[in-house]
Amino acid sequence: MQAVDHLSADAVAFLSAGTRTGKLAFTAADGRPLVAPIWFVVEHGEIVFTTHGDTAKGRAIRRDGRLALCVDLETPPYAFVQVQGTATVSEEPDELLAAATALGARYMGADRAEEFGRRNGVPGELLVRLRPTKVIAQFDVSG
């Protein structure tokens, strides 16, 4: 298992494979730890995703940008990447539309990417960029 402050090429390849979802950890206003599934893409060494500003995630990220994300392979040989870091938020329309379209392409397929982008790249949505401060990865856990 390795711990570094950036996404290695192996971690990026793992995170970008297929349609694995991430499990995003954040803190509720009352201090409770919460976890929610997210769709994400890796862009320039950061985890990029969208969420509505009125969700528990959106409110928590605006309040405290410290997050953790875990993505795992649930079948042999088992593997995971955990990304701890700080998030920045943008509501810039062009950036939001581009990110929502990229998410649509990854999770819904290229033929539905623009549809998804138009549906989710709208006012009220947040573009979140998680910049790693610590990355823990283990590949081939059962090997």
N, C-alpha and C positions, 0 to 999 in steps of 0.2 A: 504494500500500500504506500502511496506517495502523497505528500502534502506540499503544495506549492502555492504561490500567490497569483497564478495565471492559468489559463486553459492551455494545456499541452496539445500537440497535434493529435495524440491518441484520445484525449478527452473530447476534443472538438469532433472527431470522427464518431465517437460513441454517442455523444449528445445529438449529432445530426443524422444518425441512422434511422431510417424508417419514420414511424409516427409515435415514438415513445413520448409519453406525457411526463411532465415534471410535477413533483409534489412540492409546493411552495410553502415554506414556514414563515410565519409573521406573528406579530404580537398584537392582541386585541387591546383596546383602550384600557381595560381593567387589568391588563397584565397576563391574561390567559394566552398560552401558546395555541396557535391555530395552524392548520394545514389545509391547502386547497390545491386541486389539480389545475395545471395550466398547459396550454399549448405555447410553444416557444420556438424561436430560431436562434442560432448563434450568429452574431454579426460583429466583426472586428474585435473578437475576444470578449464580447459581452453577451449575456443572455437577454433576449428581447422578447417582450410579450405585451399584450394589451389587457386592460381590465376596465370596467366601468368605474368611474370615480365614486359612485355611491355604494359600491359593494364593500363588504368588510375588508377585502384585500386593498381596494383603492383607498379607503379611509386610513387603513393602517400604514400603507406605503407613504402616503402624504405626511402622516404624523411621525413615522420613524422608518427611514429608508434601509435599516439593517434587515437583511433577509437571508434565508438559506433555501437552497433548492436541491432536491435529491432526484436523480433519474436512475432507474435501475433496469436491469435485464432480469426478468422473473423466471427464466428457464435456464437449465445448464448451458453453459458453464457459469452462469450467474456473474453479475458485475454491477458496479454502480459508480456514479460520479456525484459528489456533493460539492456544491458551489456556495460558499459563504461570501457575502459582500454587501455593498451599499448600492442603493437604487437611486436613479434620477428619473424624473417624470417630465414628460412633455405633452402638450396638447396641440402642437403645431400640426395643422391639418394635412399638409403634404407628407410629413414624416409618418403621421398616424395612418394615413391611407396606404402608404408603401409597406409599413409593417403589417397591417391587417391583411393586405394582399399576399405578402410572403407567408404569413401564417395559413391563409386559405390554401395556397399552393401546396404547402407541406402536408396539411392534415385533411384537406378536402379534394386535392388533386388540381392540376393545372387548369382543367376545364372549368372549375368553380372558383378559382382564385379571385378574379375580379368581382364576382358576385359577393364573395365573403368580404373582400376589402371594402366594397361600397356599403355593405350592411354594418360592418364593425368599425370602419374608419370615420366615425361621426362624432360631432360634439357630445361631450359627456364621457367619452372614452379617454383613457390615459394610455400613452405609450411609455412603457417602463423599460429601462435599461439597467440590468444588474451587472455591476462591475465587480469581478472577483477580488477578494482580499485573501481568501484561502480556498484551495481546491484539494479535495481528497478523492482519490480514485483507486479502485481496485478492480482489475479485470481478471477473468478466469478464477473466480473465487473457489470453485470446486476442483480446480486442477491441482 
